[in-house]
Amino acid sequence: MRDRHPLTLPSPPEGERDCKIPLPPLPSGERVRVRGSGSVRGARIVAMLFVATALLWTSAAPGGDPEVPEKYIKVDQVKAMQDSKKRVTIIDVREKDQYDELHIKGARNVPLRELPTRLTEVPKREPVVLY
């Protein structure tokens, strides 16, 4: 059996949680480290990290797509916008072969499946018509 340091406390009797054992008097200025206090500190740190992580996960996140003014217009209204020389971007969201067959004059082809990756091509300061 290994020799114990004279200030090492024995383990509490089985079944007792808080065991009060009288300690011998210490010379002035000397400190005693009680074994096991580090595990309590470690548990507190783990608990604090858990709470911090939970708070970060529950913080405000983007709520989906941003608000965009959206309305449906008729073909005649688009034609009137073009005739009045009002700036408008027309995007044909059909596939390239359908666009090549027939499309509105001045329209750009950006297939719908590619639209999310090509949003930089869509102007933000003027009306955009998708068809």
N, C-alpha and C positions, 0 to 999 in steps of 0.2 A: 504494500500500500504506500502511496506517495505521501510525503510529509506535507502537511498543510501549513500555510502561513498562520501565525498566531491570531491574526484579525479576520480570518476567513470564517464566515458564519456557517454553521451546519445547516443542512436542508431541514425545512420544517417537517414535523411528523406527518405521516400520511393521513389525509383526510382533513387536515387543518390548513386553512388558507392563510390566515394572518397569525403568525406565531410571534409572540413578543419574547425575545431572548435578551436578557440583560447583557450589555457590552461592558468589557473592562474599561476603566478610565483611560483616555488617550493623552499622550503628552500634548501640551498646548501647541496649536498651529498645525497639527497633523490631521490629515483627512482619511476617511475610510471609504472605499468604493464597494458598494453592495452589488454582488453579482446578480445578474438578471435585470438590472435597471436599463441596460442597453436594449433589451428586447422590447421593453415597453416603449422606449424612445423610437425604436425602429417601427413598431406598430403604428405609432402616432404619425410618423413620416409617411408611411404607406397610406394611411387613412387620408391624410391631407392631400397627397398626390391623387388619390382616387377622387376626392371631392373636386379638386381643381380640374381634372380631366372631364368629369361629368359636367361641370359648369361650362367648359369650353365647347363641349358637344351640344349643349342646349342653347348656346348663344344664337343670336339672330343670324339667319342664313338667307341667301337670296330666295325669294318666294316664287321662283319660276321665271317665265318670260316677262320682260318689262312691258309696261303699258304702252300700247301703240294705237293711235287713233285708227280705227278700222271701219270702213263702210263699203257697201256694195253699190256699184254704179252700173249704169247701162252703157251699152256700146255707143249709143248716140252721144252720151255725155263725154266719153273719152274722145270721140271724133270732134266734138265741139271744143274741147280743151286743146287738141292739136291744131284745129283751124284758127283758134284765137292766138296762136303762138305762145300760149302759156307753157312754161317749162314743166314737163311731165316725163317721167321715165316709165317705159312700158317694158315689162319682163314677161316673156313667154316661158312658162314653166314646163312645157311639154318636152319630150325627148327630141334630140337633134334631127332625126329623120322626119318627124312630124313638123318641126319648125321649117325644115328645108322645103317641104311640100307647099306650105302656105302659112304666112304670118302677117301681122299688122306691120305696115311700113314704119320703120324706125325702132321696132321692138328688138330687144336683146334676148338671146336664148340662154337661160340658166335653168337646166332641168331641176325639178322640185327636189329630187334626192341629193343634188349638189348644193342647193341653196344655203344650207347651214354653214358649209365650208367656204362659200363665196360671198358672204354678206358684206365684205369690204367693197364689193363692186356695186352695192346698192347705195345710192345717195341718201343722205339723212336730211337734207335741207329742202327737198322738193317732193311733190306728190309722186308716189310710185303705184303703178297699176300692175297687178299680177293677173295673168290669164292663162 
